[in-house]
Amino acid sequence: QVQLVESGGGLVQPGGSLRLSCAASESIFSIDAMGWYRQAPGKQRELVAAINWGGYTNYADSVKGRFTISRDNTKNTVYLQMNSLKPEDTAVYYCNAALGSEDYWGQGTQVTVSS
């Protein structure tokens, strides 16, 4: 079973930046794909960005050009660099790992964009 621990959330002003980290309990070489999802109050959880074993990435239209997902295989960690943050980016951000037919989730980290 893969355990995921997120960190890096917090309060930031509009236009600011944050970097989220997701540390996996095992080598991410064995994980098919990892991604970041978010869930705002009263809304469904949505995919923000994902990266697969081959390094292919995809992004939600709402974050393209502002967010970047990356992975460091030596640290078993996936990152989400978030720039030009907007109030509508406010949500709990969850890390996800897909391994075969199984999905694993972190506990979530709060991101609040407000002046």
C-alpha positions in Angstrom: 0.0 0.0 0.0 1.3 3.4 -1.0 1.3 6.2 1.6 1.3 9.8 0.4 2.1 12.8 2.5 1.4 16.3 1.2 3.0 19.5 2.4 3.4 23.1 1.3 -0.1 24.5 1.5 -1.0 27.8 3.2 -2.3 31.3 2.8 -1.1 33.4 -0.1 -2.1 36.6 -1.7 -3.5 36.7 -5.2 -0.7 36.6 -7.7 1.6 34.8 -5.3 3.2 31.3 -5.5 3.2 28.1 -3.6 4.9 24.8 -4.1 3.2 21.6 -2.9 5.1 18.4 -2.3 3.9 14.8 -2.2 6.2 12.3 -0.7 5.5 8.6 -1.5 6.3 5.7 0.8 7.8 3.7 -2.0 9.6 4.2 -5.2 7.5 6.2 -7.7 9.1 4.2 -10.5 6.5 1.5 -9.7 3.6 4.0 -9.8 1.8 4.3 -13.1 0.8 8.0 -12.7 0.7 10.6 -10.0 -1.5 13.6 -9.9 -2.9 16.5 -7.9 -6.6 17.0 -7.4 -8.4 19.7 -5.6 -11.8 20.2 -3.9 -13.3 23.5 -3.1 -16.3 23.8 -0.6 -19.5 22.6 -2.2 -17.7 21.4 -5.4 -16.6 18.1 -6.7 -13.0 17.0 -6.6 -11.3 17.8 -9.9 -8.0 16.9 -11.5 -5.5 19.7 -11.5 -2.4 18.1 -13.0 -0.9 14.6 -13.6 2.3 13.1 -14.6 2.9 9.5 -15.7 5.8 7.1 -15.6 7.1 8.4 -18.9 7.0 12.0 -17.8 3.9 12.9 -19.8 1.9 15.7 -18.2 -1.6 17.0 -18.5 -3.3 20.0 -16.8 -6.7 21.3 -16.2 -7.5 24.2 -18.6 -7.9 26.5 -15.6 -4.3 26.1 -14.5 -2.4 25.8 -17.8 0.5 28.2 -18.0 0.4 28.8 -14.2 1.0 25.4 -12.6 3.7 22.9 -13.2 3.8 19.3 -12.1 7.2 17.6 -11.7 8.7 14.5 -10.1 12.0 13.7 -8.4 12.4 9.9 -8.6 15.4 10.0 -6.3 13.2 11.5 -3.5 10.0 9.6 -4.4 8.3 13.0 -4.5 6.0 14.8 -6.8 5.7 18.6 -6.8 3.1 21.1 -7.9 4.5 24.6 -8.5 1.7 27.1 -8.5 2.2 30.6 -9.8 -0.1 33.5 -10.4 -2.5 32.1 -7.9 -6.1 33.3 -8.0 -8.8 33.3 -5.3 -10.6 30.6 -7.3 -7.6 28.3 -6.7 -8.6 28.1 -3.1 -9.3 24.4 -2.2 -7.9 21.4 -0.4 -5.3 19.8 -2.7 -4.9 16.1 -2.7 -2.1 13.9 -4.0 -3.1 10.8 -5.9 -1.1 7.7 -7.0 -2.4 5.2 -9.5 -0.9 1.7 -9.2 -2.5 -0.9 -11.3 -6.2 -0.9 -10.5 -5.6 0.9 -7.1 -5.8 4.5 -6.3 -4.1 6.0 -3.3 -4.7 9.4 -1.7 -3.0 11.7 0.6 -4.7 13.5 3.5 -4.9 16.8 1.7 -3.4 20.2 2.2 -5.3 23.5 2.3 -4.5 26.3 -0.2 -6.1 29.6 0.5 -5.7 32.5 -1.9 -6.9 35.7 -0.4 -5.9 39.3 0.2 
